[in-house]
């Protein structure tokens, strides 16, 4: 029996690899001759770096950068040596989890640290980038990142505007003359499942800024400032399109990548599946196992388990999923390639107990053991 196990992380509990190993342990207990391949999985957000570098010849770079509020944070990214690819999660430098709820204010938060990570990777010879842009604390249109890469955003007096979305209210001119010349040699693949434009009722300010601390007044202000930023960007980039799908991702960071770099926005899970060569392994599998911490209809589409299931069904494979919990409407997963899913909790428990790493590992291993007794 050959099984491919590709489970997304159980957030706050098990990493993708840890979850996969729990299932592998259960299968091998039943069949010592089983071939079980554990593949790391992510959807472009948290865990993307691990998923794209696990099992490869890669180097982890850790460095101090400026966080969302320009205070130092210790961030990391990885370089895949075979392809000289830098794999970066923007949340490592500009993520919402880096600041407390009471500190969240998109007028102040910046993507500057993301640019510092990119600059460091360029200095190490990287010219190919994979960037996950989920989980941002920012709404600055990516101007902080671009500033770190040498772009100049100037007010009417020719002086640099402030970092954060608040600086955009003064923006009158953009200069790219001093941007890193190496950027012309770079290719960026952006893991992004957000389809929102930069501005308007479906733009980043209206849809995502409230969870980043924005008030109604801030939303209207930032939307107007970003529209002006997009217009001025047209003077330096033919690629400036505020209405393009994904331009509003990560508070406009999607727009910055599309307008100022050689970037392609791709579905996070599709990008991860391609980069990890998942299809080659699934082709020869008898059973495919996937899953994540929570299965629910609201977040089903675009999620990692469905991406795996879709690929497995291309080759007619049986697909099993495990999860920490499943909502009543999670049956939608059965319509998208997952033949059966199994929540792993074995008794009434507190959330804290359920998320405990040891408990989660044992519960997942026990559930997998019982399921695979049927094979």
Secondary structure, DSSP 4 states (H G I P E B T S, - for coil): -EEEE----BTTTB-HHHHHHHHHHHHHHH-TT-EEEE-----SSTTHHHHHHTTSSEEEEEEEEE-TTSSEEEEEEEEETTTTEEEEETHHHHBGGGS-GGG--TTT---HHHHHHHHHHHHTT--EEEEE--SB---STTHHHHHHTT-EEE-TTSPBPPSSGGGGGG--EEE-TTS-GGGGG-EEEEE------SSSTTSHHHHTGGGGT--HHHHHHHHHHHHHHHHHHTTT-TT--TTSTTTTGGGGHHHHHHHHS-EEEE-HHHHHHHHTTHHHHHHT-SEEEEEEEEE-GGG-TT-HHHHHHHHHHTTT-EEEEEEEEE-GGGGGGGGGT-SEEEE---S---HHHHH-HHHHHHHHHHHHHHHHTT-
